[in-house]
Amino acid sequence: MAQQRRPIQFKTPASPPRLSYNFPNGFAGGMNTSVNADAIAPNETPNVCDMELRHGVWSKRYGYIRVNAESWGKSPIRGMYDFWQEDNEGKAFSTFLVAWNGKLWSVDKDGVKTDLCTGAKASISDAPVTFFTMGDKCYFLTGTEYCVYDGTNPVAEVTGYVPIVAKGKSPDGTGGYAGEELNLLSNSWKEEFAGTVGDTGYVLSVAANSVACWKNGVLIDPADYTFPTGGTDYTKVTFTTAPGEGVITIQGTKSELNDPTAITKCTIAQEWGGRNDTRVFFTGNASISNRRWHSGLLDPTYFPVSGWDDIGSDAEAVTGLGRLVDYQVIYKERSMYYSSVEGPDNQGNITFPSLPMNEEYGCIAPRTVLPAQGGLLALSSEGVTFTVPSFVRGQLNVRMISEKVNKSEWLMYGINDFTLTERQAAHAYIFDEKYYLHIKDKVWVLDLRHSRLHEEICCWYPFAGVPGKASCYLERDNLIYVGDDTNGIIYKQLEGSYSDDGTGIDAWWTSPMLFMDSRGWL
């Protein structure tokens, strides 16, 4: 009779011992909850939590310690960002930015925070924050406002660039040529005139509420010209003395000329421009949910009034932006599009046309779109998908890669066992070659070291504890940081530690039971 091997279920202690029991084929199959336990592969386990694969064997995951010793208060961390700049000597340095309790803070290594909202912008919305850097400044969206922090001055709402809409005009308003478009973020515009010796009246193309004037770049004293005020729109500026030859620039301002909320209500941002990340694209405005806007070249303060397009039907919202090769991938709730760069044409215009890519899968959680192994990961309503660089409509360019953990036949939870609302609030991060997918109080880890996504070989396992409390993640100083989803606490992972915030991690994995060449599980 063959010798019986007893089932082993490891409840790993605070300092894990070296485990003598090994699967013959390693553990790289990860967790499988999709079928009964006796039907899974020899290198899989039906039950594991807070363990990870290190050097091919299950080991308890590393724990977390606090960055700030005491909680700042009962409000979740809304966002974390490493803002990189260069000093006067060209040396790079970073500022650790944290959005919490309606403020943006800088936080030092000891967890001491400094309020950055000390100017006219005294607070920000207490909502998830989307950050990006362009032109040595940090910009961020909250869903109701669009703000900037330059590393020196207090946080401020973005001041829109004032475009020059006409150049070379005659004082009577005729002639010249068109310049830039109006800016959605500004109610002002400029017009340039070719000044003459005798003309004192200069006529704008659009009626304004107020004006400012320059000659050859030098501001003209308002006492030297008249422009009627009092609530009525006017177009003509009259100078007391003809300003003479030179470039006369007049800036007009008209109340409610444009609607900046088209931009300020966005929640998704991506730097992209084809081969170079020369523009920023915004979407996620719930009021116009299928629309995408783009900025001017290297200028996130300028959003031309015609710089938008609607991606498919307005019955389906845009829910994420990604990048494959030089293309932008646009996720909607139930479908996908891709966008390229065309131009410049003979007028110097650049366009960003979009085409349908896949009509089987979409994305339900904007913050789960991340690149991995030459493709894109995202959470759809059916599970996690992997998109490969193939842009021919109808091809199999999207693959479902979370079948093993989508539904639970053996345990009480899988990815799709969470409610739709809980999955829509999911967010993800990649650290240490692992895709951390946070849903409610669990993190589903896709171990990219042991996965070959193009071959649909995927190694999943779950974390709980501190990683499961995350409102956001950040990699900083080669460590992963976690923002707490209910309290003003920031944690960081400590290699070699096996406790979360001083409490031992309850971790386990389940081994096979072998008897007379048959296999079962406990």
C-alpha positions in Angstrom: 0.0 0.0 0.0 1.3 3.4 -0.9 2.2 5.6 2.0 -0.5 8.3 2.8 0.7 11.9 2.8 -1.3 14.0 5.2 -2.9 17.3 4.1 -1.0 20.4 5.0 -2.5 23.8 5.6 0.1 26.3 6.6 -0.9 29.1 9.0 2.3 31.0 8.6 3.8 32.4 11.8 5.3 35.9 12.2 8.7 34.7 11.1 8.0 32.0 8.5 10.1 28.8 8.8 11.8 27.3 5.8 9.0 25.0 4.4 10.1 21.5 3.4 7.0 20.7 1.5 7.1 21.6 -2.2 4.8 21.0 -5.2 6.7 18.9 -7.8 5.9 21.6 -10.4 6.3 24.7 -8.2 3.5 27.1 -7.3 3.5 29.3 -10.3 -0.1 28.4 -11.2 -1.3 30.6 -8.3 -4.8 30.5 -7.0 -7.7 28.9 -8.8 -11.3 29.3 -7.4 -13.1 28.7 -10.7 -13.7 24.9 -10.3 -13.8 22.4 -7.6 -10.5 22.0 -5.7 -9.9 18.5 -7.1 -10.0 19.7 -10.7 -7.2 22.3 -10.6 -3.6 21.8 -11.8 -0.9 20.4 -9.6 0.9 23.8 -9.4 -2.2 25.7 -8.2 -3.9 26.2 -4.9 -7.6 26.7 -4.2 -7.1 28.7 -1.0 -4.3 31.2 -0.3 -4.2 34.7 1.3 -1.4 37.1 2.2 1.3 34.9 0.7 3.4 35.7 -2.4 5.8 33.8 -4.6 9.4 34.5 -3.8 12.0 32.4 -5.6 9.2 30.1 -6.7 7.8 29.1 -3.3 5.0 30.5 -1.1 6.3 33.0 1.4 4.4 35.4 3.7 4.1 38.8 2.1 6.1 41.6 3.7 4.2 43.9 6.1 3.7 47.6 6.4 4.6 50.3 8.9 3.2 53.8 9.4 4.8 56.8 7.8 2.9 59.1 10.1 2.9 57.7 13.6 -0.6 59.2 14.5 -3.6 59.4 12.2 -4.3 62.8 10.9 -8.0 62.2 11.3 -11.1 60.3 10.0 -10.8 61.1 6.3 -9.3 58.9 3.6 -6.1 59.6 1.7 -7.4 60.8 -1.7 -4.1 60.6 -3.7 -0.3 60.4 -3.4 2.2 61.6 -5.9 6.0 61.9 -6.3 6.6 65.4 -7.9 10.0 65.4 -9.5 11.8 68.7 -10.3 15.3 69.9 -10.9 17.2 72.4 -8.7 19.4 75.2 -9.9 22.2 72.8 -10.5 20.1 70.5 -12.6 19.9 67.8 -9.8 16.6 66.0 -9.6 14.7 66.0 -6.4 11.1 65.0 -5.5 8.4 66.3 -3.2 6.0 63.7 -1.7 2.5 65.1 -2.3 -0.6 63.8 -0.5 -4.2 64.9 -1.0 -6.2 64.5 2.2 -9.2 66.2 3.9 -9.7 68.8 1.3 -6.1 69.9 1.1 -2.8 69.2 -0.8 0.1 68.5 1.6 3.8 67.9 1.2 4.9 65.1 3.6 8.5 64.6 4.8 10.2 61.2 5.7 8.8 61.4 9.2 5.2 61.8 8.1 5.1 65.5 9.0 2.7 67.3 6.6 2.8 70.9 5.4 -0.3 72.6 4.0 0.2 73.8 0.4 -3.2 75.4 0.1 -2.3 78.7 1.8 -3.1 81.2 -0.9 -6.4 82.2 -2.5 -7.1 78.5 -3.1 -7.6 77.5 0.5 -8.9 74.1 -0.1 -9.6 71.4 -2.7 -12.5 68.9 -3.1 -12.2 65.9 -0.8 -12.3 63.5 -3.8 -9.9 61.1 -5.6 -7.2 63.1 -7.2 -5.5 62.6 -10.6 -1.9 64.0 -10.9 0.4 64.6 -13.8 3.5 66.7 -14.4 4.2 68.9 -17.5 6.6 71.8 -17.9 8.1 71.3 -14.4 4.7 71.9 -12.7 2.4 69.4 -11.0 -1.2 69.6 -12.2 -4.2 67.7 -10.8 -7.9 67.1 -11.2 -10.5 66.4 -8.5 -13.6 66.2 -10.6 -14.7 69.8 -9.8 -11.4 71.7 -10.2 -8.2 71.8 -12.2 -5.2 73.0 -10.1 -1.5 73.5 -10.3 1.4 73.4 -7.8 4.8 74.6 -9.0 6.9 73.6 -6.0 7.2 77.1 -4.6 3.9 79.0 -4.6 0.7 77.7 -3.0 -1.8 75.6 -4.9 -3.8 77.6 -7.3 -6.5 76.9 -9.9 -5.1 76.8 -13.4 -5.1 80.1 -15.1 -5.9 79.6 -18.7 -3.5 80.8 -21.5 -4.8 83.8 -23.3 -4.7 83.0 -27.1 -3.9 85.5 -29.9 -6.9 84.9 -32.2 -5.9 87.5 -34.9 -2.7 89.1 -36.1 -1.8 91.9 -38.5 -5.3 93.6 -38.4 -5.9 97.1 -39.5 -7.2 99.5 -36.8 -10.7 99.3 -38.3 -10.8 95.6 -37.6 -10.4 94.4 -41.2 -7.6 92.4 -42.8 -5.0 90.4 -41.0 -5.1 86.6 -40.5 -6.5 84.1 -38.1 -4.3 83.0 -35.2 -5.1 80.7 -32.3 -8.5 79.4 -31.2 -10.2 80.6 -28.0 -9.3 78.7 -24.9 -12.0 76.8 -22.9 -10.1 77.7 -19.7 -10.2 81.5 -20.4 -12.7 84.2 -21.0 -10.0 86.4 -22.5 -8.4 86.7 -25.9 -5.9 88.9 -27.7 -5.9 90.6 -31.1 -2.8 92.1 -32.7 -3.1 95.2 -34.9 -0.6 96.9 -37.2 -0.6 100.4 -35.6 -0.7 103.5 -37.8 0.4 107.1 -37.3 -3.1 108.6 -37.3 -5.6 106.1 -36.2 -7.0 106.4 -32.7 -9.8 103.8 -32.9 -9.1 100.1 -32.8 -12.0 97.6 -33.4 -12.1 94.1 -31.8 -13.6 91.1 -33.6 -15.7 90.2 -30.6 -17.5 92.5 -28.1 -15.8 92.6 -24.7 -16.7 93.7 -21.2 -13.2 95.0 -20.5 -9.9 95.4 -22.3 -6.1 95.9 -21.7 -3.7 97.3 -24.3 0.0 97.0 -25.1 2.3 98.6 -27.7 5.3 96.4 -28.7 4.8 94.4 -25.6 4.7 97.4 -23.2 1.5 97.9 -21.2 -0.4 101.1 -22.1 -1.8 103.2 -19.2 -5.6 102.8 -19.1 -5.8 106.6 -18.7 -4.6 106.9 -22.3 -7.6 105.2 -23.9 -11.3 104.9 -23.3 -13.5 101.8 -23.4 -17.1 102.1 -22.2 -18.0 100.0 -19.2 -21.1 99.4 -17.3 -22.5 96.0 -18.4 -22.8 96.5 -22.1 -20.5 94.9 -24.6 -18.3 97.1 -26.8 -15.8 96.4 -29.6 -14.0 99.8 -30.1 -11.0 101.1 -28.1 -10.4 104.8 -28.5 -6.9 106.2 -27.7 -6.5 109.8 -26.6 -3.5 110.0 -28.9 -2.8 107.7 -31.8 -0.5 105.0 -30.5 1.5 105.2 -33.8 3.3 102.5 -35.7 4.1 99.2 -34.1 2.2 96.1 -32.9 -0.8 97.2 -30.9 -2.2 94.3 -28.8 -5.6 94.4 -27.2 -6.8 91.8 -24.8 -10.6 91.5 -24.5 -12.5 89.8 -21.7 -16.1 88.8 -21.9 -18.0 87.1 -19.0 -19.0 83.5 -19.6 -17.4 83.5 -23.1 -16.4 79.9 -22.6 -17.4 77.1 -20.2 -14.3 75.9 -18.2 -16.3 73.2 -16.4 -15.9 71.1 -19.6 -12.3 70.7 -18.4 -12.5 71.2 -14.7 -15.1 68.4 -14.2 -12.8 65.8 -15.9 -11.3 63.0 -13.8 -9.0 61.2 -16.2 -5.8 62.6 -17.7 -3.2 61.1 -20.0 -0.1 62.6 -21.5 0.1 61.5 -25.1 0.9 62.7 -28.6 1.9 59.7 -30.6 5.6 59.1 -30.4 6.0 61.9 -27.9 3.9 62.8 -24.9 3.4 66.4 -26.0 -0.2 67.0 -25.0 -2.5 66.1 -22.2 -5.9 64.4 -22.9 -8.8 64.8 -20.5 -12.0 62.8 -20.2 -14.3 61.5 -17.4 -16.6 64.5 -17.3 -19.8 62.9 -16.1 -21.9 65.7 -17.8 -20.4 64.8 -21.2 -19.3 61.3 -20.5 -18.2 60.2 -24.0 -16.1 63.3 -24.8 -12.3 63.6 -25.0 -10.4 66.9 -24.9 -6.8 67.7 -25.8 -4.5 70.5 -24.7 -2.3 72.7 -26.8 1.3 71.6 -27.6 3.2 71.2 -24.4 0.7 73.6 -22.7 -1.8 72.1 -20.2 -3.3 75.6 -19.6 -4.6 75.8 -23.2 -7.6 73.7 -24.4 -8.7 75.0 -27.8 -12.5 75.3 -28.1 -12.6 72.9 -31.0 -10.0 70.5 -29.4 -12.5 67.7 -28.6 -14.2 64.7 -30.1 -17.0 62.4 -29.0 -15.9 58.7 -28.8 -18.8 56.7 -30.0 -22.3 56.9 -28.6 -23.2 59.2 -25.7 -25.0 56.3 -24.1 -21.7 54.8 -23.1 -19.1 56.7 -21.1 -15.4 56.8 -21.7 -13.9 55.0 -18.7 -10.1 55.0 -19.2 -7.1 55.9 -21.4 -4.1 53.7 -22.1 -1.2 53.6 -24.5 -0.1 50.8 -26.9 3.0 51.4 -28.9 2.3 54.9 -30.3 -1.5 54.6 -30.1 -3.9 55.8 -27.5 -6.4 53.2 -26.4 -9.8 54.6 -25.3 -11.8 52.4 -23.0 -15.6 52.8 -22.8 -17.9 50.8 -20.5 -18.6 48.0 -23.0 -16.2 48.7 -25.9 -12.8 50.0 -26.9 -11.4 52.5 -29.5 -7.9 53.5 -30.5 -6.6 56.8 -31.7 -3.6 57.9 -33.8 -2.0 61.2 -34.8 -2.5 62.6 -38.2 -0.9 65.7 -39.7 0.1 68.3 -39.9 -2.0 69.2 -42.9 -1.2 72.1 -45.3 -2.6 74.5 -42.7 -0.4 72.9 -40.0 -3.3 71.3 -38.2 -2.9 68.0 -36.2 -5.9 65.7 -35.6 -6.4 62.6 -33.4 -8.9 60.4 -35.2 -10.4 57.4 -33.3 -11.7 54.1 -34.6 -13.5 51.1 -33.0 -11.1 48.4 -31.8 -13.1 45.8 -29.8 -16.9 45.5 -29.1 -16.7 42.6 -26.6 -14.9 44.1 -23.7 -14.6 47.6 -22.1 -13.6 48.9 -18.7 -15.7 49.7 -15.7 -13.0 51.2 -13.4 -10.9 54.0 -14.8 -8.0 53.6 -12.4 -7.3 50.0 -13.3 -5.8 50.7 -16.8 -2.1 50.0 -16.7 0.6 48.7 -19.1 2.2 45.2 -18.7 4.2 42.9 -20.9 3.7 45.0 -24.0 -0.1 45.3 -23.6 -2.7 46.9 -21.3 -4.5 45.6 -18.3 -8.0 46.8 -17.3 -11.0 45.6 -15.3 -14.1 45.0 -17.4 -17.5 43.9 -16.2 -16.5 40.3 -16.9 -13.1 40.4 -15.3 -9.5 41.6 -16.0 -8.6 41.9 -19.7 -5.2 42.0 -21.5 -5.2 44.1 -24.7 -2.5 43.4 -27.3 -1.2 45.7 -30.0 -3.6 44.7 -32.8 -5.8 47.4 -34.1 -7.8 45.6 -36.8 -11.5 45.7 -35.8 -12.9 42.3 -34.9 -9.6 40.6 -34.2 -9.0 38.8 -31.0 -7.0 41.8 -29.6 -8.4 41.5 -26.1 -8.1 38.4 -23.8 -9.8 37.6 -20.5 -7.0 36.7 -18.1 -8.7 36.4 -14.7 -10.9 33.3 -15.4 -9.3 31.4 -12.5 -10.3 34.0 -9.9 -13.4 35.6 -11.4 -15.9 33.4 -9.6 -15.6 31.2 -6.6 -16.8 27.6 -6.6 -14.9 26.7 -3.5 -14.4 29.9 -1.5 -16.8 32.7 -0.8 -15.3 35.3 -3.1 -13.8 36.0 -6.5 -13.3 39.2 -8.5 -16.9 39.1 -9.9 -18.4 38.2 -6.5 -18.0 41.8 -5.5 -20.9 44.1 -6.4 -20.8 46.2 -9.6 -20.5 49.4 -7.5 -17.5 47.9 -5.6 -15.8 46.9 -8.8 -16.4 50.3 -10.4 -14.5 51.9 -7.5 -11.5 49.5 -8.0 -8.1 50.9 -8.6 -4.8 49.3 -9.5 -1.0 49.8 -9.3 2.1 48.0 -10.6 4.9 47.4 -8.2 7.7 44.8 -8.0 6.3 43.2 -11.2 2.9 42.7 -9.6 -0.4 44.2 -10.7 -2.2 45.1 -7.5 -6.0 45.2 -8.2 -7.8 46.6 -5.2 -11.5 45.8 -4.8 -13.3 46.7 -1.6 -11.1 45.1 1.1 -9.0 42.7 -1.1 -6.1 43.1 -3.4 -5.9 40.6 -6.3 -2.3 40.3 -7.2 -1.4 39.3 -10.8 2.2 38.1 -10.4 3.8 39.2 -13.7 7.0 37.3 -12.9 5.1 34.0 -13.1 2.6 35.0 -15.8 2.9 35.1 -19.6 -0.1 37.1 -20.6 0.3 36.7 -24.4 -0.1 32.9 -23.7 -2.9 33.4 -21.2 -0.7 31.9 -18.4 -1.7 34.0 -15.3 -0.7 33.7 -11.7 -3.2 35.3 -9.3 -3.4 35.4 -5.5 -5.1 37.7 -2.9 -3.8 40.1 -0.2 -5.8 41.5 2.7 -4.7 43.5 5.7 -3.1 46.9 5.0 -3.0 46.4 1.2 -6.8 45.7 1.3 -7.4 49.1 3.1 -5.8 51.1 0.3 -7.5 54.1 -1.3 -4.4 54.6 -3.5 -0.8 53.3 -4.0 2.5 54.8 -4.8 6.0 53.6 -5.4 8.6 55.8 -3.7 12.2 55.1 -2.7 11.8 51.5 -4.1 9.0 50.8 -1.6 5.2 50.7 -2.1 3.2 53.2 -0.1 -0.5 52.7 0.8 -3.0 55.5 1.6 -5.6 54.4 4.1 -9.2 54.4 2.8 -10.9 55.6 6.0 -8.1 57.4 8.0 -5.4 59.9 7.4 -2.7 57.3 7.6 0.1 56.4 5.1 1.8 53.1 5.3 5.0 51.8 3.6 6.1 48.3 3.0 9.1 47.2 5.1 11.1 44.3 3.6 11.7 41.6 6.1 8.7 42.6 8.3 5.8 40.1 8.7 3.3 42.3 10.5 0.9 45.1 9.5 1.1 48.1 11.7 2.4 45.9 14.6 -0.2 43.1 14.1 0.9 39.7 12.8 -0.3 38.9 9.3 -2.8 36.0 9.2 -1.5 34.2 6.1 -2.1 30.7 4.7 -1.9 28.5 1.7 -3.5 25.0 1.2 -1.5 22.0 0.0 -2.7 18.8 -1.7 -3.6 15.5 0.0 -2.2 12.5 -1.7 -3.5 8.9 -1.1 -2.8 6.0 -3.4 -2.0 8.3 -6.4 -5.3 10.3 -6.0 -5.4 13.9 -5.0 -7.7 15.9 -2.8 -7.5 19.2 -0.9 -8.1 20.3 2.7 
